[in-house]
């Protein structure tokens, strides 16, 4: 009898941008010049201080397992980061080091979500979050959001869409793909609303640090009951090192420890030691220089996309994405992105990667390329839309 793939895989969606990336790499192998504005990965190299710290650990040869919850020194450094950055005290015992933010999501949903329970998310949102929920036989309840709420779930939207089997709400601030924030007051109202309804609040904060116009608020400033996901990938520039973290409520510490022991054993040891160097004064100064460069890129791309006729409902306040309405040029952003890549060698991400709500009318541009490269991309883009 033919073996069958697990039923849960029927609901796991493909990550369409990876198909575009694969095609872009093929074009490059054929000698084409491709400008990459599709993948959410900074173009800056890993900071030298981080490389040196990882190399130093490797040279000792003592690359052994750490505790499942992570290197104690790193957990303490992250707790100190919350004090320094937000004025919030966090018990290091609630901090769990994970293989990237993806590992943090798996740990958070694994210890809190029962089969059949729903997690509310904004549409548009990062596509893998839905798949994490499905992996634990949960359900995602997407709520359409637009410019009127800056693409965020507000307390009112949460109350209006809460269902008997709702487990909680996942909010991303800054958001992927829109780069918008929940300000401190709106974040507090949303958290309070979820707790009044008896649910869990999951706060995706992986783009914290990459903020340009106003400070970002952490859910931990409004109590100890939120699950907070963060990562060394984006602001700290350590994508391939695969180090993230999860802060859990006190009642979930024992469960998180047990599950981490079983599904991770531990996050790569050399990566954890390397991450420790992220918090040195010199490294933070380098990361600040990079943040200012991202801000300049955002302003350049935002201004020029508007000039070309794209509509941008909300100027992004964080991350490194612009979610642009391309309906002036097409009613099929997926086909638009594919043709743009083939004709002009510019890789962007179609809206369908981020949900269904007005997805065919939107493109995500990642400003993870230099201004010079983006200027060339814009020249090609103008040629494409004026063909």
Secondary structure, 3 states (H helix, E strand, C coil): CCCCCCHHHHHCCCCHHHHHHHHHHHHHHCCCCCEECCCCCCCCCCCHHHHHHHHHHHHHCCCCCCCCCCCHHHHHHHHHHHHHHHCCCCCHHHEEEECHHHHHHHHHHHHHCCCCCEEEEEECCCCHHHHHHHHCCCEEEEEECCHHHCCCCCHHHHHHHCCCCEEEEEEECCCCCCCCCCCHHHHHHHHHHHHHCCCEEEEECCCCCCECCCCCCCHHHHCCCCEEEEECCCCCCCHHHCCEEEECCHHHHHHHHHHHHHHCCCCCHHHHHHHHHHHCHHHHHHHHHHHHHHHHHHHHHHHHHHHHCCECCCCCCECCEEEEECCCCCCCHHHHHHHHHHHHCEECEEHHHHCCCCHHHEEEEECCCCHHHHHHHHHHHHHHHCC
